[in-house]
Amino acid sequence: MTDITRDVLIVGAGAAGLTAANELRKAGLSVAVLEARDRVGGRLWTDDVDGAMLEIGGQWVSPDQQALIDTIAELGLETFSRYREGDSVYVGADGVAKRFTGEMFPVSAATESAIAEITERLDAMVAEIDPDRPWAHPRAEEWDSVSWDAWLRAQTDDDEAVRNLAFATGSAMLTKPTHAFSLLQSLLMAASAGSYSNLVDADFILDKRVVGGLQQVPLLLAERIGDDLYLNSPVRTLEWGDDGVVAHADGGLTVRARQAILAHAPVLYSRISFVPALPRRQHQLHQHLSMGFVIKVHAVYDRPFWREQGLSGTAFSPYELSHEAYDNTNHGDERGTLVGFVSDRNADGVFELSAEERRERILESLSHYYGPEAKDPVVYYESDWGSEEWTRGAYAASFDLGGLHRYGADLRTAVGPIRFACSDMAGAGYQHVDGAIRMGRLVAGQIVESVGS
């Protein structure tokens, strides 16, 4: 049995929780960070699989993610650019792989025109959205009451245009069917990256990687916490009141603190028994948030053979099982790695198959972009966050239809001494590591200010 007292209890040792912990310690406050897993990083995880270094979770850094960029620099880490020399590949409704350069897919002139016109319209709408307060827009209720798919189909009857416009915030980012979330939720996703055009630009949103893997950010932040970090310590009960909190975790660990930060995905709040219960508004809110679902597929080859064909490795198709794929070769590695993604209902479908059948189907889809050599990797691995006990999906939580304008303003609202911080509730950097760092800093600043007052 261990009973400790600290100024602040932090539940979750991902980027948000560890950023908050370090900021609080700089201000002279003591902390205890409790993590349910046997590792730090949350949805960041770099591991060795059959001799290959794979970034099982998040990995990319985009130019607008200044909080992450500053943290990487402060920690002394290096970045490198994603390989993008050569042609990209697009597979259209006819099933034919077409090579192209630039941002626009090789589609008909009519489809290209529809995509360009609607993208311009979306950029104008996104420019009106405050990513920290999307529910405050005058048309928030209206935009939150129509699904992303329905809105797009009201703009054009060009199905290929709709599919290509929809997948950026659907399959690619929120990883949910496009009828399951609203236009407002899609606009928030785009506003978090600065514009819809930024979000659909792979050279922008997937710009750089960290040498050695992005999990080094939380690993290095955790080193500074030292013995105040407790792994394998899921919080089972959290008592709270005017005097502070008392957390009871596995292993007989009890932490008493003046304030607490829940720095993990909101879909996991229900894993904690709160005494007294959280307010009814919080109970309702959490039932309207859910994780998306995507399989991140890693295929490692003896060499990056696609480069020999003049291909960048970048591939897209709203008709393929793997809707997008990229060259994911590690810095300085002679081998070549492709990363592909299978999302939402497609992910549901392939998990009904055996592991062998699933691998065959996914590699067959990749071969439609890169040719038959894609079917024979030396290492193959699927990142399946949906089966991970302390994550339960990927990449992040988002609201159901109508939930964002109804409950969004309450996401960050403190409950007594309990505050909330994670990438799922960020504005800028929403569902990215950048957003987690921003939220960690924000909540730590609020606590420091409240202690000072």
C-alpha positions in Angstrom: 0.0 0.0 0.0 1.3 3.4 -1.0 -0.3 6.7 0.0 1.1 9.9 -1.4 0.1 13.6 -1.4 0.8 16.0 -4.3 -0.5 19.3 -5.5 -1.8 17.9 -8.7 -2.8 14.4 -9.8 -2.5 13.7 -13.5 -4.2 10.6 -15.0 -2.6 9.6 -18.3 1.0 9.8 -19.4 0.5 10.8 -23.0 1.7 14.1 -24.5 -1.0 16.1 -22.8 -0.5 14.7 -19.3 3.3 14.8 -19.5 3.3 18.4 -20.9 1.0 19.5 -18.1 3.2 17.7 -15.5 6.3 19.5 -16.7 4.7 22.9 -16.8 3.3 22.5 -13.3 6.7 21.4 -11.9 8.3 24.4 -13.5 5.8 26.5 -11.5 6.9 24.8 -8.3 3.9 22.5 -7.9 4.3 18.8 -7.1 2.7 16.2 -9.3 1.9 12.5 -9.6 1.3 11.0 -13.0 -0.7 7.8 -13.1 -0.7 5.7 -16.3 -2.8 2.6 -16.9 -0.4 1.2 -19.5 3.0 -0.3 -19.0 4.5 2.5 -21.1 4.2 6.2 -21.7 2.9 7.9 -24.9 -0.7 7.0 -25.2 -1.5 6.9 -28.9 2.2 7.5 -29.7 4.1 4.2 -29.8 7.3 3.3 -31.6 8.2 -0.4 -31.4 10.4 -3.0 -33.0 8.5 -5.6 -35.0 10.4 -8.4 -36.5 13.5 -6.2 -36.7 11.7 -3.2 -38.2 11.1 0.0 -36.3 7.5 0.9 -36.7 5.5 3.9 -35.5 2.4 2.1 -34.5 0.6 5.3 -33.5 0.9 8.9 -34.5 4.0 10.0 -36.4 3.7 13.1 -38.6 4.5 16.8 -38.0 2.9 19.5 -40.2 4.1 23.1 -40.6 1.3 24.6 -38.6 1.9 22.5 -35.5 4.0 25.1 -33.7 3.5 23.7 -30.2 4.8 20.3 -31.3 7.6 21.8 -33.4 8.8 23.9 -30.4 8.7 20.8 -28.1 10.7 18.7 -30.6 13.3 21.4 -30.8 13.4 21.9 -27.0 13.9 18.2 -26.5 16.8 18.2 -29.0 15.1 15.8 -31.5 15.6 15.9 -35.3 13.1 15.7 -38.1 13.2 14.5 -41.7 10.9 15.1 -44.6 8.5 12.4 -45.9 9.7 11.0 -49.2 7.6 12.5 -52.0 9.8 12.6 -55.1 8.1 11.2 -58.2 4.5 10.5 -59.3 1.6 9.8 -57.0 -1.0 7.2 -57.9 -4.8 7.5 -58.1 -7.3 4.6 -58.6 -10.7 5.8 -59.9 -14.1 4.2 -60.3 -12.8 2.3 -63.3 -10.2 0.5 -61.2 -7.3 1.8 -63.3 -4.2 3.2 -61.6 -3.3 6.6 -63.0 -0.1 8.5 -62.2 -0.2 12.2 -61.5 1.7 15.1 -60.0 0.4 18.0 -58.1 -2.6 18.2 -55.8 -5.5 17.4 -58.1 -6.4 13.8 -58.8 -6.5 12.7 -62.5 -10.3 12.8 -62.8 -12.6 14.2 -65.5 -12.7 17.9 -66.2 -16.3 18.0 -64.7 -15.2 16.2 -61.6 -12.2 18.4 -61.2 -14.3 21.5 -61.5 -16.8 20.2 -58.9 -14.0 19.4 -56.4 -12.3 22.8 -56.9 -15.6 24.8 -56.5 -16.7 22.9 -53.4 -13.2 23.1 -51.9 -13.2 26.9 -52.3 -16.6 27.0 -50.7 -15.4 24.9 -47.8 -12.3 27.1 -47.3 -14.5 30.1 -47.0 -16.7 28.3 -44.4 -13.7 27.1 -42.4 -12.3 30.6 -42.3 -15.3 31.6 -40.3 -14.9 28.8 -37.7 -13.0 29.4 -34.4 -11.5 25.9 -33.8 -11.7 26.5 -30.1 -15.4 27.5 -30.3 -17.0 26.0 -33.4 -20.4 25.9 -31.6 -20.3 29.7 -31.4 -20.8 30.2 -35.2 -24.2 31.6 -36.0 -25.0 28.6 -38.2 -23.5 26.0 -35.9 -26.8 24.3 -35.1 -27.7 24.2 -38.8 -24.3 22.8 -39.8 -24.3 20.3 -37.0 -27.7 19.0 -38.0 -26.7 17.8 -41.5 -24.3 15.0 -42.1 -21.1 15.5 -44.0 -22.2 13.1 -46.7 -25.7 14.7 -47.1 -24.2 18.2 -47.3 -21.7 17.2 -50.0 -24.4 15.4 -52.0 -26.5 18.6 -51.9 -23.6 20.5 -53.6 -23.1 18.2 -56.6 -24.5 15.0 -58.1 -20.9 14.0 -59.2 -20.4 10.9 -57.0 -16.6 10.7 -57.6 -16.3 14.4 -56.5 -18.2 13.6 -53.4 -16.1 10.6 -52.6 -12.9 12.5 -53.0 -14.1 15.5 -51.0 -15.6 13.3 -48.2 -12.7 11.0 -47.4 -10.3 13.7 -46.1 -12.4 14.2 -42.9 -14.1 10.9 -43.1 -11.9 7.8 -43.8 -8.7 9.8 -43.5 -9.1 11.8 -40.3 -12.3 11.2 -38.2 -12.2 7.5 -39.5 -16.0 7.2 -39.4 -18.6 6.8 -42.1 -19.5 10.2 -43.5 -23.2 9.9 -42.7 -22.3 9.5 -39.0 -20.9 13.0 -38.3 -21.9 16.5 -39.1 -20.8 19.2 -41.5 -19.8 21.2 -38.4 -17.6 18.4 -37.1 -15.9 18.2 -40.5 -15.4 22.0 -40.6 -13.8 21.8 -37.1 -11.4 19.1 -38.4 -10.4 21.4 -41.2 -10.2 24.5 -39.1 -7.8 22.7 -36.7 -5.3 22.6 -39.7 -6.0 26.1 -40.8 -8.1 25.3 -43.9 -9.8 22.5 -45.8 -7.1 22.9 -48.5 -4.4 22.3 -45.9 -6.2 19.2 -44.7 -6.4 17.6 -48.1 -2.8 18.5 -49.0 -0.7 15.5 -48.0 2.5 17.4 -48.5 1.3 19.8 -45.8 -0.5 17.6 -43.2 2.0 14.8 -43.5 5.2 16.9 -43.9 7.9 15.6 -41.5 8.7 12.7 -39.1 10.9 12.6 -36.1 14.2 10.6 -36.4 13.7 7.6 -34.2 10.0 8.0 -33.8 7.5 10.5 -32.4 7.1 8.6 -29.2 10.4 10.1 -28.1 8.5 13.3 -27.3 6.6 11.7 -24.4 9.5 9.4 -23.5 11.8 12.4 -23.0 9.1 14.4 -21.2 8.6 11.4 -18.9 12.3 11.2 -18.0 11.9 14.7 -16.4 9.1 13.4 -14.1 11.2 10.6 -12.7 9.7 8.8 -9.7 6.5 10.8 -9.8 5.4 8.7 -12.8 3.5 5.5 -12.0 3.0 2.9 -14.7 0.5 0.0 -14.6 -1.6 2.2 -12.3 -5.1 2.6 -13.7 -7.3 4.8 -11.6 -10.4 2.9 -10.5 -12.0 5.4 -8.1 -11.7 9.2 -7.9 -13.2 10.9 -4.9 -13.6 14.6 -5.3 -14.9 17.6 -3.4 -14.1 21.2 -2.3 -10.9 20.0 -0.6 -9.4 18.2 -3.6 -9.3 14.7 -4.9 -8.3 11.2 -3.7 -7.5 8.6 -6.4 -7.4 4.9 -5.8 -5.4 3.0 -8.4 -4.3 -0.6 -8.9 -1.5 -1.9 -6.8 -2.8 -0.3 -3.6 -1.7 3.2 -4.7 -3.6 6.2 -3.3 -2.9 9.8 -4.4 -4.3 12.8 -2.6 -4.1 16.1 -4.4 -5.6 19.6 -4.5 -6.5 19.3 -8.2 -6.6 16.6 -10.9 -6.2 16.5 -14.6 -7.8 13.7 -16.7 -5.3 13.6 -19.6 -6.7 10.7 -21.6 -9.3 10.1 -24.2 -12.8 11.1 -23.0 -14.2 7.6 -24.0 -12.3 6.3 -21.0 -13.8 8.5 -18.3 -16.4 5.8 -17.7 -13.6 3.4 -16.6 -13.3 5.5 -13.4 -15.9 5.5 -10.6 -16.4 9.1 -9.5 -17.5 9.7 -6.0 -19.8 11.7 -6.0 -20.9 11.0 -9.6 -20.1 13.6 -12.3 -22.8 16.1 -13.1 -25.5 14.9 -15.5 -24.3 17.2 -18.2 -21.0 15.4 -18.2 -22.7 12.0 -18.3 -24.8 13.1 -21.3 -21.8 14.7 -23.1 -19.6 11.6 -22.9 -22.3 9.4 -24.4 -22.2 11.5 -27.6 -18.5 11.1 -28.1 -16.9 8.1 -29.7 -13.7 7.0 -31.2 -13.2 6.4 -34.9 -11.7 3.1 -36.3 -8.8 2.7 -38.6 -6.1 0.0 -39.2 -2.7 1.4 -39.9 -0.9 -1.1 -42.1 2.9 -1.3 -42.2 4.6 -3.2 -45.0 8.4 -3.4 -45.0 10.3 -4.5 -48.2 14.0 -5.2 -48.9 14.1 -1.9 -50.8 11.8 0.9 -51.7 11.0 -0.7 -55.1 8.3 1.9 -56.0 11.0 4.6 -56.2 12.6 2.6 -59.1 9.3 3.1 -61.0 9.5 6.9 -60.4 6.7 6.7 -57.8 6.7 8.9 -54.6 4.7 6.2 -52.7 1.8 8.6 -52.2 -1.5 6.9 -53.3 -5.2 7.6 -53.0 -8.5 6.1 -53.9 -12.0 6.4 -52.4 -12.7 3.0 -54.1 -9.9 1.0 -52.7 -9.8 -1.0 -49.4 -6.7 1.0 -48.5 -7.9 4.5 -49.2 -4.5 6.1 -48.9 -0.9 5.0 -48.6 2.6 6.6 -48.3 6.3 6.0 -48.4 7.0 5.5 -44.7 10.7 4.5 -45.0 12.6 5.2 -41.8 15.5 7.8 -41.8 18.7 6.1 -43.0 17.0 2.7 -43.6 18.0 0.9 -46.8 14.7 -1.0 -46.7 11.5 0.5 -47.9 8.3 0.8 -45.9 4.8 1.6 -47.1 2.1 2.6 -44.7 -1.6 2.2 -45.7 -4.9 2.8 -44.0 -8.1 0.8 -43.9 -10.9 2.8 -42.2 -14.4 2.7 -40.7 -16.7 0.2 -42.4 -13.9 -1.3 -44.5 -12.0 -2.0 -41.2 -15.2 -3.7 -39.8 -15.3 -5.9 -42.9 -11.7 -7.1 -42.9 -11.8 -8.0 -39.2 -14.5 -10.5 -40.1 -11.8 -12.4 -42.0 -9.0 -14.5 -40.7 -5.7 -12.8 -40.2 -4.3 -14.5 -43.3 -7.2 -13.5 -45.4 -7.1 -9.9 -44.1 -3.4 -9.6 -44.9 -4.0 -10.9 -48.4 -6.9 -8.5 -49.1 -5.0 -5.5 -47.8 -1.8 -6.3 -49.7 -3.8 -6.9 -52.8 -5.2 -3.4 -52.5 -1.7 -1.9 -52.1 -0.7 -3.8 -55.2 -3.3 -1.9 -57.2 -1.2 1.2 -56.5 2.4 -0.2 -56.6 2.3 -3.4 -58.6 2.7 -7.1 -57.6 5.8 -6.6 -55.6 3.7 -4.9 -52.9 2.2 -8.4 -52.1 5.5 -9.7 -50.7 6.8 -7.6 -47.7 9.4 -9.0 -45.4 7.6 -7.5 -42.4 3.8 -7.0 -42.2 2.0 -5.5 -39.2 -1.4 -4.0 -38.5 -1.8 -1.3 -35.8 -5.2 -2.2 -34.4 -6.0 0.5 -31.8 -9.6 -0.7 -31.6 -8.6 -3.7 -29.6 -6.3 -1.7 -27.3 -7.7 -1.7 -23.8 -6.8 1.9 -22.9 -7.6 3.5 -26.3 -10.5 1.6 -27.9 -10.2 3.2 -31.4 -8.3 5.7 -33.5 -7.4 8.3 -34.1 -9.5 10.4 -31.8 -13.0 11.0 -30.3 -15.5 13.1 -32.2 -19.2 13.9 -31.7 -22.2 12.1 -33.2 -24.6 14.1 -35.5 -25.7 17.2 -33.5 -23.5 16.6 -30.6 -20.8 19.2 -31.2 -23.0 22.3 -31.0 -25.0 20.8 -28.1 -22.1 19.7 -25.9 -18.9 21.1 -27.3 -18.7 24.1 -24.9 -18.7 21.7 -22.0 -15.8 19.6 -23.1 -13.2 21.6 -21.2 -15.4 22.7 -18.3 -13.8 21.9 -15.0 -15.8 19.8 -12.5 -14.9 21.0 -9.1 -11.1 20.3 -8.8 -11.1 18.1 -11.9 -9.9 19.4 -15.3 -9.7 17.8 -18.7 -6.9 17.8 -21.3 -6.2 15.7 -24.4 -6.0 16.1 -28.1 -9.6 15.1 -28.5 -10.7 18.5 -27.1 -8.1 20.7 -28.7 -9.0 23.5 -31.2 -5.8 24.0 -33.2 -4.1 20.6 -33.5 -7.3 18.7 -32.8 -6.6 15.0 -32.6 -2.9 15.6 -33.1 0.1 15.6 -30.7 0.3 19.3 -31.3 -3.2 19.7 -29.8 -2.3 17.4 -26.9 0.6 19.7 -26.0 -1.5 22.8 -26.4 -4.1 21.4 -24.0 -1.5 20.3 -21.5 -0.1 23.8 -21.4 -3.6 25.4 -21.2 -4.8 23.4 -18.3 -1.5 23.6 -16.4 -1.7 27.4 -16.9 -5.2 27.4 -15.5 -4.1 25.5 -12.4 -1.1 27.7 -11.8 -3.3 30.8 -12.1 -5.9 29.3 -9.7 -3.3 28.5 -7.1 -1.8 32.0 -7.4 -5.2 33.6 -6.9 
